[in-house]
């Protein structure tokens, strides 16, 4: 139950790094479950972020919040437009 | 107006299901006839004769070379769906042709495009290369689900249900207790849900098949490519095993790629294609049998639960409320993407303004 010492990239709670990011796209929303809490951290691709306790409120905010950079959301066309073949 | 998402690729069959026998599967409410030409090329067309709508997959309908002969009155169609023979007369009506579907055979699946043909782009088909690649052994199946498609999407996007619905198989307490990271690429229609457990109990499902004894590192990385393909990248290693190298090599871990193709059959029924690919014990028939039986058991546990849930939901009055919590973050994202795709597909299908 205490064999985490070799897992340096991981948090002490056994979760992945709080800011793990895998998807490569520019318009990616990320939601991190804050380890040891019941809170969710929403991070918009524009840089805005905020914590929530309700995923429905979280999504409402992620999709409608005023960006810290008003132009950050420009050019993100929400279409089913491309996929990598590999 | 249906709830189907049109103008999308869907898995209609495993490649091995389609041969020189007329085969039918309903996708998004459309009966699709699948067969291979003598050259081995898969074709997909309407499974209804234009004459009196007789199912062409129904005997005594049959293949005659690369032609389909209706078993009711003998209407005969080529591989392009065009009628080449009608009974008792020389003239073939100009409108006598079957709708044909764009079809692609890839990664052991047969994909069909439901929607406007000109919009079909093979590059949009998401990949599951482990299902047809050297170095991997695959078990697979397909279970009919008497539930609406979205219930299986909900189910697969939240693996915390493993702890309860699949306890003793793939579920352990850590699955429901470990925080997750959710990433959503709206433009690409992808939801990724990652749950990395550093020090977890090894469920019997994996202990028996990998031979690992004791605690494990267990990673579950879901990639849902809306609307049809779901990938679960599962990494299992003895606790303390280093993470993968930057070049992707990961020699001390066992990898299991769980693939689902979630294809709507009708409004209330779904084709639940499932496959499990592994990169260990490749030639061990006992492991193969074990994984096939255990995974099918897990899939059927979901099927039983979702069939019951469908009946419960169908009996409820409109307006009953759900409650969503943290574990539903990925599922909510998938629902949003599906709703958007549904709207886009419906808009594309509307007659052009004149």
Boltz contact constraints between the chains, C-beta under 6 A:
constraints:
  - contact:
      token1: [A, 3]
      token2: [B, 199]
      max_distance: 6.0
  - contact:
      token1: [A, 3]
      token2: [B, 239]
      max_distance: 6.0
  - contact:
      token1: [A, 3]
      token2: [B, 240]
      max_distance: 6.0
  - contact:
      token1: [A, 4]
      token2: [B, 198]
      max_distance: 6.0
  - contact:
      token1: [A, 4]
      token2: [B, 199]
      max_distance: 6.0
  - contact:
      token1: [A, 6]
      token2: [B, 240]
      max_distance: 6.0
  - contact:
      token1: [A, 7]
      token2: [B, 198]
      max_distance: 6.0
  - contact:
      token1: [A, 9]
      token2: [B, 243]
      max_distance: 6.0
  - contact:
      token1: [A, 10]
      token2: [B, 198]
      max_distance: 6.0
  - contact:
      token1: [A, 14]
      token2: [B, 198]
      max_distance: 6.0
  - contact:
      token1: [A, 14]
      token2: [B, 199]
      max_distance: 6.0
  - contact:
      token1: [A, 15]
      token2: [B, 179]
      max_distance: 6.0
  - contact:
      token1: [A, 16]
      token2: [B, 181]
      max_distance: 6.0
  - contact:
      token1: [A, 16]
      token2: [B, 196]
      max_distance: 6.0
  - contact:
      token1: [A, 20]
      token2: [B, 181]
      max_distance: 6.0
  - contact:
      token1: [A, 22]
      token2: [B, 192]
      max_distance: 6.0
  - contact:
      token1: [A, 23]
      token2: [B, 183]
      max_distance: 6.0
  - contact:
      token1: [A, 23]
      token2: [B, 185]
      max_distance: 6.0
  - contact:
      token1: [A, 23]
      token2: [B, 192]
      max_distance: 6.0
  - contact:
      token1: [A, 25]
      token2: [B, 185]
      max_distance: 6.0
  - contact:
      token1: [A, 25]
      token2: [B, 188]
      max_distance: 6.0
  - contact:
      token1: [A, 27]
      token2: [B, 187]
      max_distance: 6.0
  - contact:
      token1: [A, 28]
      token2: [B, 183]
      max_distance: 6.0
  - contact:
      token1: [A, 28]
      token2: [B, 185]
      max_distance: 6.0
  - contact:
      token1: [A, 29]
      token2: [B, 184]
      max_distance: 6.0
  - contact:
      token1: [A, 30]
      token2: [B, 183]
      max_distance: 6.0
  - contact:
      token1: [A, 31]
      token2: [B, 182]
      max_distance: 6.0
  - contact:
      token1: [A, 31]
      token2: [B, 329]
      max_distance: 6.0
  - contact:
      token1: [A, 32]
      token2: [B, 181]
      max_distance: 6.0
  - contact:
      token1: [A, 33]
      token2: [B, 179]
      max_distance: 6.0
  - contact:
      token1: [A, 33]
      token2: [B, 180]
      max_distance: 6.0
  - contact:
      token1: [A, 33]
      token2: [B, 326]
      max_distance: 6.0
  - contact:
      token1: [A, 35]
      token2: [B, 179]
      max_distance: 6.0
  - contact:
      token1: [A, 40]
      token2: [B, 326]
      max_distance: 6.0
  - contact:
      token1: [A, 55]
      token2: [B, 324]
      max_distance: 6.0
  - contact:
      token1: [A, 55]
      token2: [B, 328]
      max_distance: 6.0
  - contact:
      token1: [A, 55]
      token2: [B, 329]
      max_distance: 6.0
  - contact:
      token1: [A, 55]
      token2: [B, 332]
      max_distance: 6.0
  - contact:
      token1: [A, 56]
      token2: [B, 324]
      max_distance: 6.0
  - contact:
      token1: [A, 59]
      token2: [B, 332]
      max_distance: 6.0
  - contact:
      token1: [A, 78]
      token2: [B, 186]
      max_distance: 6.0
  - contact:
      token1: [A, 80]
      token2: [B, 189]
      max_distance: 6.0
  - contact:
      token1: [A, 80]
      token2: [B, 341]
      max_distance: 6.0
  - contact:
      token1: [A, 81]
      token2: [B, 187]
      max_distance: 6.0
  - contact:
      token1: [A, 83]
      token2: [B, 124]
      max_distance: 6.0
  - contact:
      token1: [A, 83]
      token2: [B, 126]
      max_distance: 6.0
